[in-house]
Every structure is written in C-alpha cells, then in structure tokens.
Amino acid sequence: RRSAKVRSGGEDLAVKETVTGISGATLTDDEVRGFLRFPGLTTEGGVPFAQALRSDAAYFPDATTLVVRLDSGHRLKPGGHGSVAVDKGALIDVTGAASTSTGDTRVAIPGRFKKPGDDFDPKAPDYLKVDTHATTVFQRYDYTVSEDGVSVRREGVFDKVVGQTIKTVVVENKYVKATFAPGYGARLLSMIYKPTGHDLFYLNPVGTPYGHSSTPPGTPGNSPFYQNWLMVWGGVFPTLTEAEHGKYWNVPWDFSIDRRKNTFAITMTNTDTVDYPYKPTRYVYGATGIKTAVTYALDAKRPTLDMTVSLHNPGDQDRKFEYWTCTTLAPGEDTYDGSPTMSIVSPVKKIYRDPGYRWMEDKEEPAGQPGDGMLKFDTLKKMSEWDRSGIAYGQDLATMPQGDWWGVVNHENSEGVVRVGDNKKTPGLKLWEWGQNASFDTNPYSKGNSARPYIELWAGASDKFFSPATLKAGQTLSWTETYLPTMDLGDITNATAHGAADVKVDASGNVRGRVFPTDIGQRLRATLVDVSTGRTIDTENF
C-alpha cells in the first residue's frame, strides 16, 4: 500500500507496507548507526546505547514506526535521560518527503522493566509431565465429504465455522510443552518454549477447505492435491507416499506410548494401502505397501524434541515413493500468530525456482544458465520480500559440509526454531510462502482463503515434488530430525542437535560468535572450524 525509505551508508532500504499496515523490514546495527544518534542514552552498565545494539537491531512494524533493540544482557538505565536524533535526509516518508530536522528528541527511561521470561525459574528441578487424555478444538469451516469418501467439493463447504474436538497427548518438561495429535495426521501440533512462552510453530485459527477439483464427480480430479482438496492446520507432520501433502494428513494413525522416568516417546504408525481412484493423474505411485513409523521423543533435561522417521518396504519389489516432513514455522509468537520480520536461516546458497513463479527472478540474481531456474538465495530469505506466493527448492544440501540444518528466526525478539536432520537421507528442502500481503492481510475467517502468516519448510527424501525416491525390496530408511528453540541469535550460521551458533567475521578477520546450547548444565566445547578444510581454528570450553 505504501512505501518509505531509510538512507544509511549511502544506500536506500525500501520500507514497504501491506494494505493492512504491516511492514516487517529489518535493519542491522550498522544500518541503524548509519542514520540515528543516541546522545546521553546508556545501559545499566554504562555502555553507550549505539554500542549495545543487537546485530539485527531494528524493525519496522509499519511504514511509520521503527523499533530499535538492545542486545541480550543490556538494559537501558532505569530512570535515565537522553536523546534520539536523525541524520538530515536519512528518512523519506510515504509522501516522498525527506527528513530535514537534525535536532535531538528527548527521551525519558521508565524506572522499571519486566522482560520476557521473568516468570521462568531456570533453577527449578527437572520434571516430565504427560497427559494422555487431553483434547484441543480445531475451529474450521463445516463441510461434507463427497460420495467417494475422500474429497470435499466446493459446494460441500458450508457458510459456518464449527469446532472439531480432537484428542491430543500433551507432554511437558521444565523447558518445553509439546502437543501431539495422532488422530489427525500424526502431528506435532505445538511446541511452546517456556522461558519465553512462545510457540515454535503456527496453528491456523480457522481452517477452510480449498484446492477443490472442478472435474465431474467420479472422474480423476484436477486439484493440486491428492485428495482433491486440502485444509491447513499446521505444526509438524509426515506426508507420504505422494507429493504435496500426501494421503494421510487428516486421518488417524495408530500410536503407542513409551513412558519412562525421564523420557517420553510416542510412536505413530501407518501402512500405505490407499490408491484413490479419482486422484489427479500426476499422482502415480499407487498403494506402495510402505510401512511408516514416526516416533516423537522428549527428555526431561533438554529443550529439544526428536522426530525419528522409519520407512520400510516389506515387499519383494522396489517402490517409488515420496516422503516429506511438512513444518509451519512461526517462532517467537503465540500459537496462532506470525511475525512479518521472520527470515529463513539456512546454509543454502542457491535455490531452484519452480517454473510457475518467475517473479522470483526479480528478487534474486541468477545462479546458473539463463532459463534454468537457478537463483542465488539471499533476498528471499526475508519473508517481507515475498511479494506473492511461491515455491522454491534448496540446492546441494546433501553435499554441504555442516549443512544438516535450517530454520526460521523472528527479528522482533531474535527467537528462532531450527530443524537438524540428515541431508544425505533427506536431501530435499522445499520452500513455500503465501506472500507478505496475503499472509498478513487475509482475514482468517475468509472462506476458501488459506493464506496465513507462517513460513512453510519441507524436508524430503527426494529433491523436489513429483520426483520420487526409491525404497528397494526389504529396505528400511530411517533418520532423526531434532527441533530446537533458539534465543538471542539474530542469524544462525551452524546448528546441530546440541545447539545453534551465529559466527561473524569482520573485514579485519576478527571473529565473534555466540551460541545457544541445548545440553543444559553440562560442560561444553565450542569449536571454530575452517569449513573448506576442516581445520580447527580455535576452541572454547564453557
């Protein structure tokens, strides 16, 4: 709707705003220091404000407001006074007028602050609590399933919202609270990080069927989806044995629970016996007979959650198939919200643009031959740069040293979520976003419109949709994915199940790193490695 600019260091940054007034543009600490001054403002420890900024120092919630943030461990001096000043010509407002005043604006600091997590006691004892009789309510548009027992047609969706009660299993330790729904697609619905009270994932506040087939009933559909419809709920869930959301995203899976003193595991199982006769013609693998087991596990002493996937072909013939773990990521917010400042963190340098989304070529530089769809991956890491919906695929994951991870960071509070896996077994990374405008401007009660404020990343056993992997006769393929929260990392340059790190090297070769470990209360070692040679440069124990 509107666009303003910030001029810092001789460069202009566009501050775009959606129709409903959402921006999400972000600034680094150097960019903030390039046009703002803070005379007299200091932290409790006497550090000048400008020297205590986060690396991801500021964001625009809209085109008229800039929020500037201090780094972890710094607070403004309570009751202090100072000023804020803008360099001449540094701001260009939505009318095109440039700032002219360079005078100081006085600032008075409140006498008391309360930070997120003040209610969390890190010294409390470890524990593990399990509720196997919990329920949740999925608010969704009412619908009726077609006579084929699978699809939902557009005319079968009613003009009312109903609550569908779904049985869940809720598990919590001192650090996280996880909710599972084995009866609705074997999902991990939610994972709340208790020190902040925020979820790592996104849940749809109102589900609406969409993607319906328009072909006559009783004939192969022309929907994008196997079942000739879809409805977004969210969380983390397995999709198989076809592309997109597969066959089993909304049906019950069998499950069993293994509860011990300090560990919990829930295993959800399924055998692929479905071959829907009216599926769209591009779904060709049939009923594969592949047996899938998905085990989610928590430990009383860790803030992480493991998802172990096992695929077994019991037959005497090789089977083509697809497997993808679908994730709807929106860290640092309540369960039903997402931040416009979110960005993807990943070691991926190159993406393949799906042929249907040529607009991405206006955002990224080419990374291959003309017309081959290969693009550098830089600008489109930011959700605010997705002007519309799109699909892309990360490249070279299976051959990337220390590259078995990806995730999302919320730059309003530097909270994040990371998925760590085994990219030799899951070489696929699919990116889907609805686009900034649709994500934040859509009324969730809009019937038939599923655009929502999250980033959807997929981990696949093949490199892209409709490109199968093969499970040989008698073969079992298995791997573990670990989901972990992060705090105080404005970017992530490496991650394992033991934590995440953000390492920066300045022009002089000085290295600064910060880590978010998940082995709490243990002696740890951080190692700085030359990724091109594997040589250890430095280590630090803490």
GUVEX-961625 format. One record per residue (C-alpha): residue in one letter; residue number from 1; x, y, z. Coordinates in nm, 4 decimals. Example, Ala and Ser with C-alpha at 12.3 -4.5 7.8 and 13.67 -1.06 7.14 Angstrom:
REM residues 2
   aa     i          X          Y          Z
    A     1     1.2300    -0.4500     0.7800
    S     2     1.3670    -0.1060     0.7140
//
This chain:
REM residues 542
   aa     i          X          Y          Z
    R     1     0.0000     0.0000     0.0000
    R     2     0.2725     0.2451     0.0988
    S     3     0.6478     0.2603     0.0726
    A     4     0.9008     0.4715     0.2578
    K     5     1.2822     0.4651     0.2598
    V     6     1.5727     0.4677     0.5004
    R     7     1.9040     0.6037     0.3718
    S     8     2.2034     0.4632     0.5581
    G     9     2.5638     0.4401     0.4452
    G    10     2.4748     0.5746     0.1036
    E    11     2.2204     0.3008     0.0333
    D    12     1.8398     0.3108     0.0361
    L    13     1.6270     0.0473     0.2084
    A    14     1.2630     0.0262     0.0992
    V    15     1.0133     0.0093     0.3849
    K    16     0.7077    -0.1476     0.2234
    E    17     0.3708    -0.1825     0.3895
    T    18     0.0767    -0.4135     0.3148
    V    19    -0.2812    -0.2921     0.2776
    T    20    -0.3471    -0.3512     0.6466
    G    21    -0.0333    -0.1618     0.7513
    I    22     0.2179    -0.4465     0.8080
    S    23     0.5829    -0.3981     0.7140
    G    24     0.8468    -0.6280     0.8681
    A    25     1.1544    -0.4627     0.7130
    T    26     1.4648    -0.5103     0.9302
    L    27     1.7884    -0.3169     0.9907
    T    28     2.1297    -0.4262     1.1141
    D    29     2.3205    -0.2489     1.3903
    D    30     2.5487    -0.0779     1.1368
    E    31     2.2478     0.0417     0.9371
    V    32     2.0906     0.1921     1.2500
    R    33     2.4136     0.3683     1.3467
    G    34     2.4310     0.4999     0.9912
    F    35     2.1405     0.7403     1.0401
    L    36     2.0394     0.7506     1.4094
    R    37     2.2267     0.9020     1.7058
    F    38     2.1518     0.8431     2.0758
    P    39     2.3331     1.1136     2.2791
    G    40     2.3162     1.0560     2.6532
    L    41     2.1428     0.7180     2.6379
    T    42     2.3315     0.4432     2.8197
    T    43     2.2708     0.0965     2.9564
    E    44     2.2694    -0.0048     3.3221
    G    45     2.6360    -0.0901     3.2804
    G    46     2.7246     0.2475     3.1324
    V    47     2.7614     0.1270     2.7706
    P    48     2.6526     0.3869     2.5115
    F    49     2.3218     0.2871     2.3529
    A    50     2.4617     0.2762     1.9980
    Q    51     2.7312     0.0281     2.1039
    A    52     2.4854    -0.2065     2.2765
    L    53     2.2599    -0.2809     1.9785
    R    54     2.1726    -0.6296     1.8602
    S    55     2.3168    -0.7427     1.5268
    D    56     1.9568    -0.7494     1.3985
    A    57     1.8987    -0.4176     1.5679
    A    58     1.5688    -0.2766     1.4434
    Y    59     1.2476    -0.3485     1.2551
    F    60     0.9523    -0.1591     1.1092
    P    61     0.6150    -0.2946     1.2260
    D    62     0.4669    -0.0462     0.9762
    A    63     0.5980     0.2261     0.7460
    T    64     0.5844     0.4945     1.0161
    T    65     0.7323     0.3141     1.3188
    L    66     1.0860     0.1896     1.3880
    V    67     1.1604    -0.0341     1.6873
    V    68     1.5274    -0.0348     1.7977
    R    69     1.6526    -0.3156     2.0224
    L    70     1.9411    -0.3665     2.2612
    D    71     2.1497    -0.6829     2.2670
    S    72     2.0917    -0.9598     2.5184
    G    73     2.2238    -0.8693     2.8629
    H    74     2.1812    -0.4940     2.8118
    R    75     1.9025    -0.2771     2.9531
    L    76     1.8553     0.0957     2.9408
    K    77     1.9491     0.2659     3.2647
    P    78     1.6213     0.2869     3.4617
    G    79     1.5127     0.6451     3.5179
    G    80     1.7813     0.7756     3.2826
    H    81     1.7508     1.0505     3.0217
    G    82     1.8958     1.1055     2.6770
    S    83     1.8033     1.1873     2.3178
    V    84     1.7460     1.0414     1.9740
    A    85     1.8455     1.2301     1.6591
    V    86     1.8014     1.1527     1.2893
    D    87     2.0576     1.2499     1.0256
    K    88     1.9366     1.5009     0.7687
    G    89     1.7801     1.3331     0.4663
    A    90     1.8058     0.9868     0.6174
    L    91     1.4316     0.9184     0.6241
    I    92     1.1980     0.9507     0.3268
    D    93     0.8348     0.9198     0.4292
    V    94     0.5396     0.7716     0.2414
    T    95     0.4766     1.1038     0.0632
    G    96     0.8341     1.1171    -0.0684
    A    97     0.9450     1.3969     0.1649
    A    98     1.2896     1.3673     0.3242
    S    99     1.3725     1.4405     0.6875
    T   100     1.5142     1.7886     0.7446
    S   101     1.5430     1.8240     1.1232
    T   102     1.8624     1.7105     1.2965
    G   103     1.7558     1.8239     1.6432
    D   104     1.7529     1.5901     1.9409
    T   105     1.4276     1.4414     2.0690
    R   106     1.4411     1.3971     2.4443
    V   107     1.3773     1.0505     2.5878
    A   108     1.2913     0.9594     2.9483
    I   109     1.3528     0.5991     3.0522
    P   110     1.0976     0.4231     3.2782
    G   111     1.2127     0.3333     3.6262
    R   112     1.1346    -0.0399     3.5983
    F   113     1.1309    -0.3040     3.3258
    K   114     0.9897    -0.6546     3.3024
    K   115     1.1473    -0.8713     3.0359
    P   116     1.0020    -1.1856     2.8719
    G   117     1.0844    -1.4949     3.0715
    D   118     1.0952    -1.3228     3.4110
    D   119     0.8412    -1.5800     3.5327
    F   120     1.0621    -1.8745     3.4300
    D   121     1.2803    -2.0247     3.7024
    P   122     1.5906    -2.1855     3.5471
    K   123     1.6879    -2.3310     3.8861
    A   124     1.3644    -2.5260     3.9282
    P   125     1.4034    -2.9059     3.9301
    D   126     1.3702    -3.1046     3.6076
    Y   127     1.0491    -3.2975     3.5553
    L   128     0.8412    -3.4745     3.2907
    K   129     0.4627    -3.4498     3.2869
    V   130     0.2346    -3.6436     3.0475
    D   131    -0.1388    -3.6008     2.9827
    T   132    -0.2766    -3.8748     2.7562
    H   133    -0.6385    -3.7582     2.7876
    A   134    -0.6099    -3.4013     2.6599
    T   135    -0.8137    -3.2505     2.3775
    T   136    -0.7985    -2.9466     2.1545
    V   137    -1.0580    -2.7816     1.9335
    F   138    -0.9848    -2.7129     1.5666
    Q   139    -1.2045    -2.4257     1.4545
    R   140    -1.2851    -2.4826     1.0878
    Y   141    -1.5475    -2.4316     0.8205
    D   142    -1.8067    -2.7057     0.8228
    Y   143    -1.8062    -2.9389     0.5237
    T   144    -1.9354    -3.2702     0.3977
    V   145    -1.7192    -3.5381     0.2379
    S   146    -1.8183    -3.6410    -0.1151
    E   147    -1.9652    -3.9790    -0.2030
    D   148    -1.6183    -4.1083    -0.2924
    G   149    -1.5364    -4.0913     0.0807
    V   150    -1.2226    -3.8810     0.0290
    S   151    -1.2733    -3.5488    -0.1498
    V   152    -1.4530    -3.2315    -0.0453
    R   153    -1.6086    -3.0287    -0.3242
    R   154    -1.6501    -2.6524    -0.3198
    E   155    -2.0302    -2.6841    -0.2932
    G   156    -1.9805    -2.9156     0.0053
    V   157    -1.8369    -2.6374     0.2239
    F   158    -2.0971    -2.4595     0.4371
    D   159    -2.1137    -2.0965     0.5459
    K   160    -2.0451    -2.1632     0.9104
    V   161    -1.7497    -2.2341     1.1386
    V   162    -1.7643    -2.5317     1.3763
    G   163    -1.5321    -2.6669     1.6434
    Q   164    -1.3868    -3.0136     1.5839
    T   165    -1.2686    -3.1697     1.9103
    I   166    -0.9520    -3.3743     1.8594
    K   167    -0.7823    -3.5981     2.1154
    T   168    -0.4253    -3.4983     2.1952
    V   169    -0.1310    -3.6045     2.4079
    V   170     0.0413    -3.3203     2.5953
    V   171     0.3956    -3.3641     2.7282
    E   172     0.5998    -3.1034     2.9111
    N   173     0.9283    -3.0665     3.0922
    K   174     1.0820    -2.7596     3.2549
    Y   175     1.1687    -2.6094     2.9175
    V   176     0.9032    -2.7027     2.6596
    K   177     0.5405    -2.8067     2.6290
    A   178     0.4573    -3.0251     2.3284
    T   179     0.1131    -3.1235     2.1970
    F   180     0.0616    -3.4244     1.9684
    A   181    -0.2433    -3.5228     1.7595
    P   182    -0.2000    -3.8826     1.6366
    G   183    -0.5653    -3.8819     1.5276
    Y   184    -0.5119    -3.6025     1.2743
    G   185    -0.2179    -3.6885     1.0510
    A   186     0.0366    -3.7909     1.3201
    R   187     0.1095    -3.4286     1.4058
    L   188     0.3270    -3.2429     1.6471
    L   189     0.0847    -2.9528     1.6808
    S   190     0.2699    -2.7194     1.9107
    M   191     0.5994    -2.6772     2.0956
    I   192     0.5986    -2.3892     2.3414
    Y   193     0.9337    -2.2722     2.4769
    K   194     0.8626    -2.1882     2.8401
    P   195     1.1355    -1.9251     2.9030
    T   196     0.9526    -1.7019     2.6512
    G   197     0.6034    -1.8530     2.6478
    H   198     0.6122    -1.8543     2.2665
    D   199     0.5417    -2.1346     2.0221
    L   200     0.7904    -2.2543     1.7609
    F   201     0.5159    -2.3489     1.5162
    Y   202     0.1999    -2.1959     1.3709
    L   203    -0.1554    -2.3242     1.4073
    N   204    -0.4368    -2.1980     1.1880
    P   205    -0.7047    -2.0256     1.3998
    V   206    -0.9729    -2.1095     1.1398
    G   207    -0.9343    -2.3890     0.8861
    T   208    -1.1022    -2.3595     0.5469
    P   209    -1.1143    -2.6220     0.2702
    Y   210    -0.9563    -2.5122    -0.0597
    G   211    -0.7891    -2.6503    -0.3708
    H   212    -1.1066    -2.8313    -0.4826
    S   213    -1.1340    -3.0278    -0.8053
    S   214    -1.3691    -2.8884    -1.0703
    T   215    -1.3996    -3.2092    -1.2743
    P   216    -1.7265    -3.4074    -1.2554
    P   217    -1.7645    -3.6405    -0.9560
    G   218    -1.6400    -3.9912    -1.0240
    T   219    -1.3625    -3.8771    -1.2596
    P   220    -0.9919    -3.8023    -1.1945
    G   221    -0.9593    -3.4617    -1.0306
    N   222    -0.7662    -3.1531    -1.1361
    S   223    -0.6838    -3.0335    -0.7843
    P   224    -0.3230    -2.9632    -0.6845
    F   225    -0.3735    -3.2160    -0.4031
    Y   226    -0.4036    -3.5952    -0.3925
    Q   227    -0.7408    -3.5956    -0.2150
    N   228    -0.8766    -3.3186    -0.4420
    W   229    -0.8813    -3.0727    -0.1514
    L   230    -0.6767    -2.9538     0.1444
    M   231    -0.7175    -2.7675     0.4716
    V   232    -0.4319    -2.6047     0.6627
    W   233    -0.3978    -2.6721     1.0347
    G   234    -0.0234    -2.6576     1.0950
    G   235     0.2536    -2.7871     1.3194
    V   236     0.4930    -3.0622     1.2043
    F   237     0.3712    -3.3784     1.0334
    P   238     0.4786    -3.6565     0.7932
    T   239     0.3446    -3.6580     0.4368
    L   240     0.3541    -3.9736     0.2220
    T   241     0.3742    -4.1539    -0.0137
    E   242     0.2832    -3.8920    -0.2755
    A   243     0.3899    -3.5300    -0.3232
    E   244     0.2295    -3.2220    -0.1750
    H   245     0.0518    -3.3177     0.1486
    G   246     0.0237    -3.6838     0.0559
    K   247    -0.2571    -3.9194     0.1509
    Y   248    -0.2686    -3.9204     0.5294
    W   249    -0.2533    -3.5577     0.6502
    N   250    -0.6034    -3.5644     0.8053
    V   251    -0.6602    -3.9262     0.9092
    P   252    -0.5920    -4.1185     1.2326
    W   253    -0.2642    -4.3066     1.2761
    D   254    -0.2169    -4.5950     1.5190
    F   255     0.0023    -4.4999     1.8122
    S   256     0.1736    -4.6340     2.1226
    I   257     0.3448    -4.4591     2.4156
    D   258     0.6679    -4.5470     2.5925
    R   259     0.6836    -4.3566     2.9234
    R   260     0.9875    -4.3851     3.1484
    K   261     1.1197    -4.1821     3.4411
    N   262     1.2999    -3.9113     3.2410
    T   263     1.1974    -3.9867     2.8815
    F   264     0.8795    -3.9961     2.6761
    A   265     0.8205    -4.1348     2.3276
    I   266     0.5055    -4.1626     2.1175
    T   267     0.5250    -4.3768     1.8030
    M   268     0.2644    -4.3300     1.5287
    T   269     0.2353    -4.5907     1.2533
    N   270     0.0752    -4.6241     0.9107
    T   271     0.0804    -4.8686     0.6180
    D   272     0.0283    -4.7228     0.2703
    T   273    -0.2679    -4.9158     0.1320
    V   274    -0.4573    -4.6276    -0.0327
    D   275    -0.4920    -4.5866    -0.4088
    Y   276    -0.7680    -4.3279    -0.4510
    P   277    -0.9258    -4.3879    -0.7932
    Y   278    -1.0105    -4.0198    -0.8574
    K   279    -0.6757    -3.8709    -0.7667
    P   280    -0.5272    -3.6202    -1.0153
    T   281    -0.3352    -3.8025    -1.2871
    R   282     0.0094    -3.6758    -1.1829
    Y   283    -0.0065    -3.8875    -0.8660
    V   284     0.1257    -4.2193    -0.9971
    Y   285     0.2911    -4.4276    -0.7222
    G   286    -0.0201    -4.6210    -0.6164
    A   287    -0.0520    -4.8213    -0.2941
    T   288     0.3126    -4.8911    -0.2115
    G   289     0.2668    -5.1042     0.0996
    I   290     0.5392    -4.8993     0.2694
    K   291     0.5181    -4.9111     0.6481
    T   292     0.5886    -4.5799     0.8213
    A   293     0.6703    -4.5266     1.1886
    V   294     0.7158    -4.1755     1.3282
    T   295     0.8466    -4.1522     1.6855
    Y   296     0.8441    -3.8201     1.8710
    A   297     1.0608    -3.8186     2.1861
    L   298     1.1380    -3.5793     2.4728
    D   299     1.3901    -3.5883     2.7543
    A   300     1.3239    -3.4300     3.0934
    K   301     1.6521    -3.2377     3.0839
    R   302     1.6504    -3.0962     2.7302
    P   303     1.4611    -2.8201     2.5458
    T   304     1.4609    -3.0211     2.2218
    L   305     1.2279    -3.2711     2.0562
    D   306     1.3340    -3.5621     1.8335
    M   307     1.1269    -3.6941     1.5429
    T   308     1.2541    -4.0303     1.4150
    V   309     1.1094    -4.1445     1.0827
    S   310     1.1337    -4.5058     0.9638
    L   311     1.0157    -4.6210     0.6197
    H   312     1.0133    -4.9951     0.5476
    N   313     0.9310    -5.1728     0.2228
    P   314     0.8184    -5.5244     0.3230
    G   315     0.7504    -5.6322    -0.0345
    D   316     0.9612    -5.8155    -0.2913
    Q   317     0.9570    -5.5259    -0.5411
    D   318     1.1276    -5.1861    -0.5343
    R   319     0.8846    -4.8998    -0.4709
    K   320     0.8937    -4.5430    -0.5940
    F   321     0.7616    -4.3034    -0.3329
    E   322     0.7842    -3.9565    -0.1842
    Y   323     0.8255    -3.8644     0.1791
    W   324     0.8270    -3.5080     0.3126
    T   325     0.8114    -3.3658     0.6643
    C   326     0.5967    -3.0533     0.6479
    T   327     0.6629    -2.7736     0.9001
    T   328     0.4697    -2.4499     0.9543
    L   329     0.7192    -2.2258     1.1336
    A   330     0.6458    -1.9038     1.3232
    P   331     0.8785    -1.8789     1.6257
    G   332     0.8684    -1.6070     1.8868
    E   333     0.4904    -1.5592     1.8785
    D   334     0.1728    -1.7021     2.0237
    T   335     0.0483    -2.0244     1.8642
    Y   336    -0.1879    -1.8513     1.6201
    D   337     0.0408    -1.5609     1.5187
    G   338     0.3438    -1.4979     1.2993
    S   339     0.5849    -1.2051     1.2675
    P   340     0.6381    -1.0097     0.9420
    T   341     1.0080    -0.9851     1.0346
    M   342     1.0691    -1.3589     1.0027
    S   343     1.3528    -1.4845     0.7872
    I   344     1.4817    -1.8245     0.6809
    V   345     1.8176    -1.9312     0.8254
    S   346     1.9975    -2.1938     0.6221
    P   347     2.3402    -2.2765     0.4776
    V   348     2.1775    -2.2966     0.1316
    K   349     2.3336    -2.0568    -0.1209
    K   350     2.1263    -2.1492    -0.4263
    I   351     1.7602    -2.2275    -0.4928
    Y   352     1.5647    -2.3674    -0.7858
    R   353     1.2632    -2.1543    -0.8714
    D   354     0.9534    -2.3583    -0.9507
    P   355     0.8525    -2.2815    -1.3116
    G   356     0.5243    -2.1239    -1.2011
    Y   357     0.6906    -1.8433    -1.0017
    R   358     0.9029    -1.6347    -1.2378
    W   359     0.8558    -1.3273    -1.0153
    M   360     1.1420    -1.4609    -0.8007
    E   361     1.3833    -1.3655    -1.0789
    D   362     1.3123    -1.0004    -0.9961
    K   363     1.4338    -1.0631    -0.6404
    E   364     1.7451    -1.2766    -0.6783
    E   365     2.0470    -1.2866    -0.9069
    P   366     2.0810    -1.5859    -1.1413
    A   367     2.2967    -1.8747    -1.0217
    G   368     2.3031    -2.0848    -1.3377
    Q   369     2.2312    -2.0735    -1.7082
    P   370     1.9573    -1.8445    -1.8486
    G   371     1.6163    -2.0012    -1.8026
    D   372     1.7260    -2.2934    -1.5845
    G   373     1.5517    -2.1542    -1.2757
    M   374     1.8623    -2.1457    -1.0567
    L   375     1.8893    -1.8368    -0.8351
    K   376     2.1107    -1.7167    -0.5544
    F   377     1.9417    -1.7342    -0.2134
    D   378     1.9749    -1.4036    -0.0335
    T   379     1.6880    -1.1536    -0.0588
    L   380     1.4162    -1.4189    -0.0409
    K   381     1.5361    -1.5330     0.2995
    K   382     1.3258    -1.2412     0.4297
    M   383     0.9519    -1.3017     0.4461
    S   384     0.8936    -0.9306     0.3747
    E   385     1.0467    -0.9794     0.0268
    W   386     0.7906    -1.2413    -0.0794
    D   387     0.5525    -1.0110    -0.2647
    R   388     0.3369    -1.3077    -0.3586
    S   389     0.3159    -1.6830    -0.3064
    G   390     0.5821    -1.9136    -0.4401
    I   391     0.7682    -2.2444    -0.4390
    A   392     1.1440    -2.2917    -0.4473
    Y   393     1.3819    -2.5753    -0.3637
    G   394     1.7135    -2.5504    -0.1787
    Q   395     2.0098    -2.6951    -0.3652
    D   396     2.3166    -2.9020    -0.2721
    L   397     2.2011    -2.9920     0.0794
    A   398     2.3342    -3.3486     0.0674
    T   399     2.6892    -3.2349    -0.0188
    M   400     2.7116    -2.9313     0.2077
    P   401     2.9663    -2.9614     0.4955
    Q   402     2.7973    -2.8977     0.8311
    G   403     2.4759    -2.8253     0.6419
    D   404     2.2245    -3.0605     0.8086
    W   405     2.0039    -2.7816     0.9409
    W   406     1.7627    -2.4998     0.8553
    G   407     1.5032    -2.2899     1.0349
    V   408     1.3423    -1.9507     1.0903
    V   409     1.4257    -1.6503     1.3109
    N   410     1.1814    -1.3835     1.4323
    H   411     1.3667    -1.0491     1.4309
    E   412     1.1229    -0.8784     1.6666
    N   413     1.2768    -1.0764     1.9538
    S   414     1.5554    -1.2906     1.7999
    E   415     1.3715    -1.6109     1.8870
    G   416     1.4019    -1.8961     1.6410
    V   417     1.3378    -2.2588     1.5574
    V   418     1.5856    -2.4959     1.3938
    R   419     1.5366    -2.8377     1.2387
    V   420     1.8502    -3.0578     1.2394
    G   421     1.8449    -3.3722     1.0249
    D   422     2.0489    -3.5916     0.7921
    N   423     2.0552    -3.4364     0.4464
    K   424     2.2040    -3.7446     0.2856
    K   425     1.8725    -3.9147     0.3664
    T   426     1.6549    -3.6034     0.3326
    P   427     1.8241    -3.4022     0.0540
    G   428     1.5078    -3.2092    -0.0316
    L   429     1.4252    -2.8629     0.1039
    K   430     1.1049    -2.7120    -0.0285
    L   431     1.0134    -2.3501     0.0481
    W   432     0.6543    -2.2268     0.0371
    E   433     0.5181    -1.8903     0.1460
    W   434     0.1846    -1.7227     0.0825
    G   435     0.3432    -1.3829     0.0248
    Q   436     0.3661    -1.0961     0.2730
    N   437     0.0452    -0.9255     0.1617
    A   438    -0.1696    -1.2392     0.1650
    S   439    -0.0162    -1.3712     0.4881
    F   440    -0.0964    -1.0634     0.6952
    D   441    -0.3915    -0.9065     0.5122
    T   442    -0.6140    -1.2162     0.4935
    N   443    -0.8999    -1.2363     0.7409
    P   444    -0.8708    -1.5919     0.8826
    Y   445    -1.2497    -1.6184     0.8660
    S   446    -1.2394    -1.5733     0.4860
    K   447    -1.3983    -1.8843     0.3421
    G   448    -1.1710    -2.0576     0.0920
    N   449    -0.8647    -1.8376     0.1571
    S   450    -0.5914    -2.0221     0.3482
    A   451    -0.3118    -1.7615     0.3331
    R   452    -0.1599    -1.7321     0.6799
    P   453     0.1489    -1.5730     0.8480
    Y   454     0.3976    -1.8611     0.8648
    I   455     0.6935    -1.9968     0.6685
    E   456     0.6453    -2.3492     0.5377
    L   457     0.9655    -2.5525     0.5016
    W   458     0.9686    -2.9189     0.3987
    A   459     1.2339    -3.1898     0.4394
    G   460     1.2160    -3.4532     0.1651
    A   461     1.3603    -3.7927     0.0788
    S   462     1.3833    -3.6655    -0.2819
    D   463     1.4949    -3.3306    -0.4215
    K   464     1.1576    -3.1870    -0.5239
    F   465     0.7870    -3.2659    -0.5530
    F   466     0.6909    -3.5272    -0.8156
    S   467     1.0497    -3.6515    -0.8230
    P   468     1.0442    -3.9901    -0.6484
    A   469     1.2892    -4.1694    -0.4279
    T   470     1.3119    -4.5499    -0.4409
    L   471     1.2834    -4.7887    -0.1477
    K   472     1.4248    -5.1234    -0.2504
    A   473     1.2572    -5.4529    -0.1647
    G   474     1.3074    -5.5250     0.2052
    Q   475     1.4856    -5.1914     0.2624
    T   476     1.4366    -4.9682     0.5669
    L   477     1.5236    -4.5994     0.5508
    S   478     1.5349    -4.4091     0.8796
    W   479     1.6664    -4.0821     1.0235
    T   480     1.6117    -3.8462     1.3160
    E   481     1.5063    -3.4831     1.2947
    T   482     1.5641    -3.2649     1.6020
    Y   483     1.3612    -2.9481     1.6613
    L   484     1.5122    -2.6909     1.8940
    P   485     1.4326    -2.3358     2.0021
    T   486     1.6910    -2.0567     1.9857
    M   487     1.7216    -1.7238     2.1649
    D   488     1.9457    -1.4182     2.1191
    L   489     2.0676    -1.5265     1.7738
    G   490     1.9883    -1.2707     1.5046
    D   491     2.1201    -1.5133     1.2452
    I   492     2.2349    -1.8752     1.2512
    T   493     2.5445    -1.9977     1.0713
    N   494     2.5573    -2.3530     1.2036
    A   495     2.3491    -2.5898     1.4136
    T   496     2.3433    -2.9446     1.5460
    A   497     2.1161    -3.1209     1.7940
    H   498     2.3467    -2.9793     2.0633
    G   499     2.2664    -2.6169     1.9786
    A   500     2.2974    -2.3327     1.7287
    A   501     2.5625    -2.0700     1.6612
    D   502     2.5980    -1.7332     1.4912
    V   503     2.9567    -1.6632     1.3821
    K   504     3.0599    -1.3375     1.2163
    V   505     3.3960    -1.2389     1.0694
    D   506     3.4698    -0.8679     1.0171
    A   507     3.6863    -0.7102     0.7472
    S   508     3.9965    -0.7424     0.9660
    G   509     3.9460    -1.1125     1.0216
    N   510     3.8231    -1.0793     1.3788
    V   511     3.5733    -1.3484     1.4702
    R   512     3.2764    -1.3025     1.7021
    G   513     3.0470    -1.5890     1.7838
    R   514     2.7555    -1.6617     2.0113
    V   515     2.5953    -1.9970     2.0798
    F   516     2.2654    -2.1299     2.2081
    P   517     2.3422    -2.4748     2.3541
    T   518     2.0778    -2.7348     2.4345
    D   519     2.2919    -2.9512     2.6679
    I   520     2.1911    -2.7517     2.9732
    G   521     2.4064    -2.7672     3.2859
    Q   522     2.6890    -2.9570     3.1144
    R   523     3.0478    -2.8600     3.0377
    L   524     3.0621    -2.7843     2.6662
    R   525     3.3172    -2.7040     2.3993
    A   526     3.2613    -2.4717     2.1040
    T   527     3.4958    -2.5296     1.8114
    L   528     3.5633    -2.2767     1.5347
    V   529     3.6328    -2.4666     1.2126
    D   530     3.7504    -2.3666     0.8648
    V   531     3.4642    -2.5252     0.6710
    S   532     3.6674    -2.5501     0.3493
    T   533     3.9470    -2.7572     0.5058
    G   534     3.8032    -2.8924     0.8305
    R   535     4.0908    -2.7355     1.0226
    T   536     4.0184    -2.6329     1.3825
    I   537     4.0958    -2.2626     1.4286
    D   538     4.0040    -2.2214     1.7938
    T   539     3.8104    -2.3841     2.0778
    E   540     3.6476    -2.2579     2.3931
    N   541     3.5180    -2.4544     2.6904
    F   542     3.2292    -2.3240     2.8979
//
